[in-house]
């Protein structure tokens, strides 16, 4: 929270900017994907306003959508993640989180969520 007490913008660390499939906003995204279709999620364009290095991590937020299936995200630390859309039971959704962490002091993290459902 140095930005709260620093006397200038340059003297504080700021949260990284998470870009999800080209969208720089902060809102969560949603999509309807058929079972078996390839899902491609990208963090290309994510950056840190202070110029710090960033680390990207993708993960499934199982508790949020009650997804109980098995889904392995290949290359969960890469700029892009791909997987086959699983079959979802009635009332289930698949929540995938993009986590972007900077190397500043203190290290700060920004999250983006995409909620996937079967049509």
Contact map, one row per residue, 1 for C-alpha under 8 A:
11111000000100000000000000000000000000000000000000000000000000000000000000000000000000000000000000000000000000000000000
11111100001110000000000000000000000000000000000000000000000000000000000000000000000000000000000000000000000000000000000
11111101101111000000000000000000000000000000000000000000000000000000000000000000000000000000000000000000000000000000000
11111100000000000000000000000000000000000000000000000000000000000000000000000000000000000000000000000000000000000000000
11111110000000000000000000000000000000000000000000000000000000000000000000000000000000000000000000000000000000000000000
01111111101100000000000000000000000000000000000000000000000000000000000000000000000000000000000000000000000000000000000
00001111101000000000000000000000000000000000000000000000000000000000000000000000000000000000000000000000000000000000000
00100111111100000000000000000000000000000000000000000000000000000000000000000000000000000000000000000000000000000000000
00100111111100000000000000000000000000000000000000000000000000000000000000000000000000000000000000000000000000000000000
00000001111110000000000000000000000000000000000001000000000000000000000000000000000000000000000000000000000000000000000
01100111111110000000000000000000000000000000000000000000000000000000000000000000000000000000000000000000000000000000000
11100101111111000000000000000000000000000000000000000000000000000000000000000000000000000000000000000000000000000000000
01100000011111100000000000000000000000000000000001000000000000000000000000000000000000000000000000000001110100000000000
00100000000111110000000000000000000000000000000111000000000000000000000000000000000000000000000000000000000100000000000
00000000000011111000000000000000000000000000000110000000000000000000000000000000000000000000000000000100000111000000000
00000000000001111100000000000000000000000000011110000100000000000000000000000000000000000000000000011100000111000000000
00000000000000111110000100000000000000000000011110000000000000000000000000000000000000000000000000010000000001000000000
00000000000000011111000101000000000000000010111000000000000000000000000000000000000000000000000001110000000001110000000
00000000000000001111111110000000000000000111110000000000000000000000000000000000000000000000000000000000000000000000000
00000000000000000111111100000000000000001111010000000000000000000000000000000000000000000000000001000000000000010000000
00000000000000000011111000000000000000001111000000000000000000000000000000000000000000000000000000000000000000000000000
00000000000000000011111100000000000000000111100000000000000000000000000000000000000000000000000000000000000000000000000
00000000000000000011111110000000000000000000000000000000000000000000000000000000000000000000000000000000000000000000000
00000000000000001111011111000000000000000000010000000000000000000000000000000000000000000000000000000000000000000000000
00000000000000000010001111100000000000000000000000000000000000000000000000000000000000000000000000000000000000000000000
00000000000000000100000111110000000000000000000000000000000000000000000000000000000000000000000000000000000000010000000
00000000000000000000000011111000000000000000000000000000000000000000000000000000000000000000000000000000000000011000000
00000000000000000000000001111100000000000000000000000000000000000000000000000000000000000000000000000000000000011110000
00000000000000000000000000111110000000000000000000000000000000000000000000000000000000000000000000000000000000001110000
00000000000000000000000000011111000000000000000000000000000000000000000000000000000000000000000000000000000000000111100
00000000000000000000000000001111100000000000000000000000000000000000000000000000000000000000000000000000000000000111100
00000000000000000000000000000111110000000000000000000000000000000000000000000000000000000000000000000000000000000001111
00000000000000000000000000000011111010100000000000000000000000000000000000000000000010000000000000000000000000000001111
00000000000000000000000000000001111110000000000000000000000000000000000000000000000010000000000000000000000000000000011
00000000000000000000000000000000111110000000000000000000000000000000000000000000000111110000000000000000000000000000010
00000000000000000000000000000000011111000000000000000000000000000000000000000000000111100000000000000000000000000000000
00000000000000000000000000000000111111100000000000000000000000000000000000000000000110000000000000000000000000000000000
00000000000000000000000000000000000111110000000000000000000000000000000000000000011110000000000000000000000000000000000
00000000000000000000000000000000100011111000000000000000000000000000000000000000011110000000000000000000000000000000000
00000000000000000000000000000000000001111100000000000000000000000000000000000001111000000000000000000000000000000000000
00000000000000000001100000000000000000111110000000000000000000000000000000000001110000000000000000000000000000000000000
00000000000000000011110000000000000000011111000000000000000000000000000000000011100000000000000000000000000000000000000
00000000000000000111110000000000000000001111110000000001000000000000000000000011000000000000000001000000000000000000000
00000000000000000011110000000000000000000111110000000000000000000000000000000011000000000000000000000000000000000000000
00000000000000000110010000000000000000000011111000000000000000000000000000000000000000000000000000000000000000000000000
00000000000000011111000100000000000000000011111100000000000000000000000000000000000000000000000000010000000000000000000
00000000000000011100000000000000000000000000111110100100000000000000000000000000000000000000000000000000000000000000000
00000000000001111000000000000000000000000000011111111100000000000000000000000000000000000000000000000100000000000000000
00000000000001111000000000000000000000000000001111110000000000000000000000000000000000000000000000000000000000000000000
00000000010011000000000000000000000000000000000111110000000000000000000000000000000000000000000000000000000000000000000
00000000000000000000000000000000000000000000001111111000000000000000000000000000000000000000000000000000000000000000000
00000000000000000000000000000000000000000000000111111100000000000000000000000000000000000000000000000111000000000000000
00000000000000000000000000000000000000000000000100111110000000000000000000000000000000000000000000000111000000000000000
00000000000000010000000000000000000000000000001100011111000000000000000000000000000000000000000000011110000000000000000
00000000000000000000000000000000000000000000000000001111100000000000000000001000000000000000000000011100000000000000000
00000000000000000000000000000000000000000010000000000111110000000000000000001110000000000000000001111000000000000000000
00000000000000000000000000000000000000000000000000000011111000000000000000011100000000000000000001110000000000000000000
00000000000000000000000000000000000000000000000000000001111100000000000010011000100000000000000111100000000000000000000
00000000000000000000000000000000000000000000000000000000111110000000000010010000000000000000000111000000000000000000000
00000000000000000000000000000000000000000000000000000000011111000000000000000000000000000000011110000000000000000000000
00000000000000000000000000000000000000000000000000000000001111111000000000000000000000000000011110000000000000000000000
00000000000000000000000000000000000000000000000000000000000111111111000000000000000000000000011000000000000000000000000
00000000000000000000000000000000000000000000000000000000000011111110000000000000000000000000000000000000000000000000000
00000000000000000000000000000000000000000000000000000000000011111110000000000000000000000000001000000000000000000000000
00000000000000000000000000000000000000000000000000000000000011111110000000000000000000000001111000000000000000000000000
00000000000000000000000000000000000000000000000000000000000001111111000000000000000000000001110000000000000000000000000
00000000000000000000000000000000000000000000000000000000000001111111100000000000000000010001110000000000000000000000000
00000000000000000000000000000000000000000000000000000000000001000111110000000000000000000000000000000000000000000000000
00000000000000000000000000000000000000000000000000000000000000000011111000000000000001010000000000000000000000000000000
00000000000000000000000000000000000000000000000000000000000000000001111100000000000000000000000000000000000000000000000
00000000000000000000000000000000000000000000000000000000000000000000111110000000001001000000000000000000000000000000000
00000000000000000000000000000000000000000000000000000000000000000000011111000000001000000000000000000000000000000000000
00000000000000000000000000000000000000000000000000000000011000000000001111110000111000000000000000000000000000000000000
00000000000000000000000000000000000000000000000000000000000000000000000111110000111000000000000000000000000000000000000
00000000000000000000000000000000000000000000000000000000000000000000000011111101100000000000000000000000000000000000000
00000000000000000000000000000000000000000000000000000000111000000000000011111100100000000000000000000000000000000000000
00000000000000000000000000000000000000000000000000000011110000000000000000111110000000000000000000000000000000000000000
00000000000000000000000000000000000000000000000000000001100000000000000000111111100000000000000000000000000000000000000
00000000000000000000000000000000000000000111000000000001000000000000000000001111100000000000000000000000000000000000000
00000000000000000000000000000000000000011111000000000000000000000000000000100111110000000000000000000000000000000000000
00000000000000000000000000000000000000011100000000000000010000000000000011110111111000000000000000000000000000000000000
00000000000000000000000000000000000001111000000000000000000000000000000011000001111100000000000000000000000000000000000
00000000000000000000000000000000000001110000000000000000000000000000001111000000111110000000000000000000000000000000000
00000000000000000000000000000000001111100000000000000000000000000000000000000000011111000000000000000000000000000000000
00000000000000000000000000000000111111100000000000000000000000000000000000000000001111100000000000000000000000000000000
00000000000000000000000000000000001100000000000000000000000000000000101000000000000111110000000000000000000000000000000
00000000000000000000000000000000001100000000000000000000000000000000000000000000000011111000000000000000000000000000010
00000000000000000000000000000000001000000000000000000000000000000010100000000000000001111111110000000000000000000000110
00000000000000000000000000000000000000000000000000000000000000000000000000000000000000111111000000000000000000000000000
00000000000000000000000000000000000000000000000000000000000000000000000000000000000000011111000000000000000000000000000
00000000000000000000000000000000000000000000000000000000000000000000000000000000000000011111100000000000000000000000000
00000000000000000000000000000000000000000000000000000000000000001110000000000000000000011111110000000000000000000000100
00000000000000000000000000000000000000000000000000000000000000001110000000000000000000010011111000000000000000000011110
00000000000000000000000000000000000000000000000000000000000111001110000000000000000000010001111100000000000000000011100
00000000000000000000000000000000000000000000000000000000000111011000000000000000000000000000111110000000000000001111000
00000000000000000000000000000000000000000000000000000000011110000000000000000000000000000000011111000000000000001111000
00000000000000000000000000000000000000000000000000000000011110000000000000000000000000000000001111100000000000111100000
00000000000000000101000000000000000000000010000000000001111000000000000000000000000000000000000111110000000000111000000
00000000000000000100000000000000000000000000000000000001110000000000000000000000000000000000000011111000000011110000000
00000000000000011100000000000000000000000000010000000111100000000000000000000000000000000000000001111100000011100000000
00000000000000010000000000000000000000000000000000000111000000000000000000000000000000000000000000111110001111000000000
00000000000000110000000000000000000000000000000100011110000000000000000000000000000000000000000000011111001110000000000
00000000000000000000000000000000000000000000000000011100000000000000000000000000000000000000000000001111111100000000000
00000000000010000000000000000000000000000000000000011000000000000000000000000000000000000000000000000111111100000000000
00000000000010000000000000000000000000000000000000000000000000000000000000000000000000000000000000000011111100000000000
00000000000010000000000000000000000000000000000000000000000000000000000000000000000000000000000000000011111100000000000
00000000000000000000000000000000000000000000000000000000000000000000000000000000000000000000000000001111111110000000000
00000000000011110000000000000000000000000000000000000000000000000000000000000000000000000000000000001111111111000000000
00000000000000110000000000000000000000000000000000000000000000000000000000000000000000000000000000111100001111100000000
00000000000000111100000000000000000000000000000000000000000000000000000000000000000000000000000000111000000111110000000
00000000000000000100000000000000000000000000000000000000000000000000000000000000000000000000000011110000000011111000000
00000000000000000101000001110000000000000000000000000000000000000000000000000000000000000000000011100000000001111100000
00000000000000000000000000111000000000000000000000000000000000000000000000000000000000000000001111000000000000111110000
00000000000000000000000000011110000000000000000000000000000000000000000000000000000000000000001110000000000000011111000
00000000000000000000000000011110000000000000000000000000000000000000000000000000000000000000111100000000000000001111100
00000000000000000000000000000111100000000000000000000000000000000000000000000000000000000000111100000000000000000111110
00000000000000000000000000000111100000000000000000000000000000000000000000000000000000010001110000000000000000000011111
00000000000000000000000000000001111000000000000000000000000000000000000000000000000000110000100000000000000000000001111
00000000000000000000000000000001110000000000000000000000000000000000000000000000000000000000000000000000000000000000111
